[in-house]
């Protein structure tokens, strides 16, 4: 693995000294070079006969997310945008809000990476009270929670209004996210999450082998860049489970647009949270499951 940079202090940045906005087509790749997000693996290929070949495959490494010296979670993740991953995970899991993470250090452990975060006093006290210990694969966003109540805990209510989407914008948002998936185009094995704003289009996008990780990286990118979430939609390439609804609601976005279907409980949670939930986006078609009032009623905005 490549060398890691030293700690990045975030206290001032999160309270007004924002980092410059990052376009989805020019996103920083964390601490690893682009060649370390994926690597060539040999394969025997059958195409009406055998031939030698190879495939560029996405990397995944164990990434520990640590707060005040204690590991909170270990996730298998794409080794890029790791500061943003730590920031976004802290936000969407209710560990720390804007301004409550004072420092982030990304440390190479050889066989994994540790994202070490220092919390403000209030956030540290809240975290100690939660007693959450989690170690899970990329497919599970709720592994390790120690009670049913914790899994089905309260979801942050979404502010009413603030977003109106024409039906054509739903398909346009998904198409724009597909165009921003550089790593997926190379490997065909990662998910993506993007932030769509009417009149601006796709303003941020992040990719990861884990669908939850991609959403967390997006949340961290928006936090670092000072991009407001109110009046925006989060677009994902995956199905929707309750934890994705919880994360998007914690981000403060008004809508979640997904390529695949939600679970029944995810629909119920989105309804309770006031979150517009759109699924099964195929071209210009889609299905609207919760809070339909934000979709329809005006012409699409012409954006790239």
Beta strands, then each sheet from edge to edge (+ up, - down):
strand 1: 8-9
strand 2: 38-46
strand 3: 50-58
strand 4: 61-67
strand 5: 70-77
strand 6: 101-108
strand 7: 113-119
strand 8: 134-136
strand 9: 191-197
strand 10: 201-208
strand 11: 233-236
strand 12: 255-258
strand 13: 276-282
strand 14: 285-290
sheet 1: 1+ 6- 7+ 4+ 5- 8-
sheet 2: 2+ 3-
sheet 3: 10+ 9- 11+ 12+ 13+ 14-
end
